[in-house]
Every structure is written in structure tokens, then in C-alpha cells.
Amino acid sequence: SHIGYNLKVTDMQAAIGCAQLKKLDGFIAARKKNFQTMRKALERYNEFLILPQATPGSDPSWFCFLITVKENAGFSRNDLTSYLETHKIETRNLFCGNLLRQPAFMDIEHRVVGTLENTDRIMNQTFFIGCYPGIHEPQIDYVLATFEEFFKGKTQ
């Protein structure tokens, strides 16, 4: 409800971060592999979902696998995330969207250009699942099989 920042790193977090740097190349490779596996498998649901893709000239180490449910999908983000959560697959709503709809920003002076429809779409229709480097093939297979089960009967 209030605008604020907490940007300080504790000594313990800094020590762990320094130790993790030795594993960085492996973490990045695993995240990219997990991302590509999920993207390739979920592309068959393009009529329902907007999937992430790297911008030209970039080579991201994916923090997560972002999914936007299309408006005309026939189900909502909450329908899909509830199904995944019921099957022990953690989801999170994307922590952004239309900031002007957040209580802390309601009374600030601002200027709006356009309808902000994309920020509302992200706020209402987007979520993510993890592509953490510790997720391995059996877990990814389970996630993808759960998506497949959800989409049974929805594809033509």
C-alpha cells in the first residue's frame, strides 16, 4: 500500500552470491535448456497461449517461463493456474502490470497515454512457472504432461 524500496543485500546473501558465481555457467545452461524444452512442448497450444521469446540480439538466462492466456482461449489464467496448482505445480502471477491499479500508486500525480490495455492484459492474464536449474527431466515431463491433461478436449 506504500511505495518503498529495500535494495540492501545482507552480508550472508553476498557471501552466498559470491559462492554461487562459481556455478553460474551451469545454472545458465540449465535454465536455457529447461526453457527451450518447455517452449518447444507448449508451442502446440499457441491458439490459447502467448509464449515468451527472446528479443532479437539477446541471449537471456531465463528466470522463469512466462505464459499469457489469450483473451479468446475459452478459459482464464485462474482456470489454468488452479489446475496446475492442484497438481502441485507452483505458479505465480507476473509481478507487474498496470501499476496505476495498485493502492500505493492510486493518488500519485501521473499522466496516462493510451488505454494501457497491454498492462491490464499482463496483470490479468499472465503468470509464470519456474525454469530453475534444479528442475530435471522427470519434473519437466510431469509439468508438460499436466499441461497436456489440462488441454485435452480444448484443442481441435
C-alpha positions as CSV (number, residue, x, y, z in Angstrom):
1,S,0.0,0.0,0.0
2,H,3.1,2.3,0.2
3,I,5.9,2.9,-2.3
4,G,9.2,1.9,-0.9
5,Y,12.5,0.2,-1.7
6,N,14.6,-2.4,0.1
7,L,17.8,-2.7,-2.0
8,K,20.3,-3.7,0.6
9,V,22.0,-7.0,0.5
10,T,22.9,-8.7,3.8
11,D,26.5,-10.0,4.3
12,M,25.1,-13.5,4.3
13,Q,23.3,-13.0,0.9
14,A,26.5,-11.5,-0.5
15,A,28.6,-14.5,0.7
16,I,26.2,-17.0,-0.8
17,G,26.1,-14.9,-4.1
18,C,29.8,-15.0,-4.4
19,A,30.0,-18.7,-3.8
20,Q,27.2,-19.3,-6.4
21,L,29.2,-17.4,-9.1
22,K,31.4,-20.4,-9.5
23,K,28.3,-22.4,-10.6
24,L,26.9,-19.6,-12.9
25,D,27.7,-21.1,-16.3
26,G,26.0,-24.4,-15.3
27,F,23.0,-22.5,-13.9
28,I,22.6,-20.5,-17.1
29,A,22.9,-23.6,-19.3
30,A,20.3,-25.5,-17.3
31,R,17.8,-22.6,-17.3
32,K,18.2,-22.2,-21.1
33,K,17.7,-26.0,-21.6
34,N,14.6,-26.1,-19.3
35,F,13.2,-23.0,-21.1
36,Q,13.7,-24.5,-24.6
37,T,12.2,-27.8,-23.5
38,M,9.1,-26.2,-22.2
39,R,8.7,-23.8,-25.1
40,K,9.0,-26.5,-27.7
41,A,6.4,-28.7,-25.9
42,L,3.9,-25.8,-25.2
43,E,4.1,-24.3,-28.8
44,R,1.3,-26.7,-29.8
45,Y,-1.1,-24.6,-27.6
46,N,-0.4,-21.3,-29.4
47,E,-4.1,-20.9,-30.2
48,F,-4.6,-20.5,-26.4
49,L,-1.3,-19.1,-25.1
50,I,1.2,-16.4,-25.8
51,L,4.6,-17.9,-25.1
52,P,7.8,-16.0,-24.3
53,Q,10.6,-15.5,-26.8
54,A,13.9,-13.7,-26.7
55,T,14.1,-10.3,-28.3
56,P,16.4,-10.1,-31.4
57,G,20.1,-9.9,-30.4
58,S,19.5,-11.1,-26.8
59,D,20.6,-14.3,-25.1
60,P,18.6,-14.4,-21.8
61,S,19.2,-16.7,-18.9
62,W,15.5,-17.2,-18.2
63,F,14.3,-16.6,-14.7
64,C,11.0,-18.2,-15.4
65,F,8.7,-19.4,-18.2
66,L,6.2,-16.7,-18.8
67,I,2.7,-17.6,-20.1
68,T,-0.1,-15.3,-21.2
69,V,-3.6,-16.8,-21.7
70,K,-5.2,-15.3,-24.8
71,E,-8.5,-13.5,-24.2
72,N,-10.4,-15.8,-26.5
73,A,-8.9,-19.0,-25.1
74,G,-12.1,-20.3,-23.5
75,F,-10.6,-20.4,-20.1
76,S,-8.9,-17.9,-17.8
77,R,-5.5,-17.6,-16.3
78,N,-7.0,-18.6,-13.0
79,D,-8.6,-21.8,-14.5
80,L,-5.2,-22.9,-15.8
81,T,-3.1,-21.9,-12.7
82,S,-5.7,-23.5,-10.4
83,Y,-5.4,-26.7,-12.3
84,L,-1.6,-26.6,-12.2
85,E,-1.5,-25.8,-8.5
86,T,-3.9,-28.6,-7.8
87,H,-1.3,-30.9,-9.4
88,K,1.5,-29.5,-7.2
89,I,3.0,-27.2,-9.9
90,E,3.7,-23.8,-8.4
91,T,2.6,-20.8,-10.4
92,R,3.0,-17.1,-9.8
93,N,1.3,-14.1,-11.3
94,L,3.6,-11.8,-13.1
95,F,4.6,-9.1,-10.6
96,C,3.9,-6.2,-12.8
97,G,1.1,-5.0,-15.0
98,N,-0.8,-1.8,-14.5
99,L,0.9,-0.1,-11.6
100,L,-1.8,2.6,-11.5
101,R,-4.2,0.0,-10.3
102,Q,-2.1,-0.7,-7.2
103,P,-3.1,1.0,-4.0
104,A,0.3,2.7,-3.5
105,F,0.0,4.4,-6.9
106,M,-3.6,5.5,-6.8
107,D,-3.1,9.0,-5.5
108,I,0.2,9.9,-7.2
109,E,0.3,12.6,-9.9
110,H,0.6,10.9,-13.2
111,R,-0.1,11.1,-16.9
112,V,-1.6,8.3,-19.0
113,V,-1.1,7.9,-22.7
114,G,-3.3,5.4,-24.4
115,T,-5.6,2.8,-22.8
116,L,-2.9,0.7,-21.0
117,E,-4.6,-2.4,-22.4
118,N,-1.4,-4.4,-22.5
119,T,-0.6,-3.7,-18.9
120,D,-4.1,-4.8,-17.9
121,R,-3.7,-7.9,-20.1
122,I,-0.4,-8.8,-18.4
123,M,-1.9,-8.1,-14.9
124,N,-5.0,-10.3,-15.6
125,Q,-3.8,-13.0,-18.0
126,T,-0.1,-13.6,-17.4
127,F,1.6,-16.0,-15.0
128,F,4.8,-17.9,-14.8
129,I,6.2,-21.3,-13.9
130,G,9.8,-21.9,-12.9
131,C,12.7,-23.0,-15.1
132,Y,15.0,-23.2,-12.1
133,P,18.3,-25.0,-12.9
134,G,17.5,-27.7,-10.3
135,I,14.4,-28.9,-12.2
136,H,15.3,-32.0,-14.2
137,E,13.8,-34.0,-17.0
138,P,11.3,-36.0,-14.8
139,Q,9.9,-32.9,-13.2
140,I,9.6,-31.1,-16.6
141,D,8.0,-34.2,-18.1
142,Y,5.4,-34.0,-15.3
143,V,4.7,-30.3,-15.8
144,L,4.3,-30.8,-19.5
145,A,2.0,-33.9,-19.0
146,T,-0.1,-31.8,-16.7
147,F,-0.5,-29.1,-19.3
148,E,-1.4,-31.8,-21.8
149,E,-4.1,-33.2,-19.5
150,F,-5.5,-29.7,-19.0
151,F,-5.7,-29.1,-22.7
152,K,-7.3,-32.4,-23.6
153,G,-10.6,-31.6,-25.3
154,K,-9.7,-27.9,-25.7
155,T,-7.7,-28.4,-28.9
156,Q,-9.4,-29.0,-32.2
